[in-house]
């Protein structure tokens, strides 16, 4: 009995002081799994943090990745779609579960300027797929006469702007002075000044999942002479629609990027992502992302002090 009481006191003493954490990080503290936590939320994300962000919000040091540049933090998860589409792929009655890749990007809005197609938008919560979406599957754009409702207007890829005015988020592979395009993101959420000086942008890897991205651990393919230059690293690159857009027939030429879009100066902003994130994106694109993300997450959380 005495031994049990002693152990309980010892465990309690080893737990971090919540008041001390609040004092150290007054804007908010990470509430996921961490050493000594009395209670915590199960965290479905894999985090890649700058030291500045980790210290500001009291994250475990194991989440810090110094190879991340161009953003304060990135959090990635793979999430099931709200509704399953049946009878489209796999035949009548087949309802393959679809999963989406979501990447939260935290940027310092004082040091980083990502141009908006609509500067008046300060918040976009995206389309909520509740029962109303299922009851009348008709786009908000058609329902409201061509305009999105407040809270759904997108700052970067606004439906009210033309192609040349849009801000596009591309997934690119950095090579020698240029970058090949690996995929395109859509914006799913935006909040200006999520916390003072930090904008939060959620990107949806909607066009991934077709096994087209290249393996970040594979050597160049000698059968593809246009891409013999090895990939240095992968990045999320921001490009305006009016600036040598990779859309259309021009970019189908294998050497288009090499000739026209210099890296990084040809882009408005570049976020160079850690190698492990590139591995997660590749695994997701090749239908193995959920298990791979869980393995990475378990490994990172086991290192949390």
Secondary structure, 3 states (H helix, E strand, C coil): CHHHHHHHHHHHHHCCCHHHHHHHCCCCCCCCCCCCCCCCCCCCCEEEECHHHHHHCCCCHHHECCCCECCCEEEEEEEECCCCCCCCCCCCCCCCCCEEEEEEEEEECCCCCCCCCCCCCCEECCCCCCHHHHHCCCCHHHHCCCCCCCCCCCCCCCCCCCHHHCEEEEEEEECCCEEEEEEEEEEEEEEEEEECCEEEEEEECCCCCCCCCCCCCCCCCCCCHHHCCCCCEEEEEEEECCCCCCCCCHHHCCCHHHHHCECCCCCCEEEECCHHHHHHHHHHHCCCHHHHHHHHHHHHHHCCC
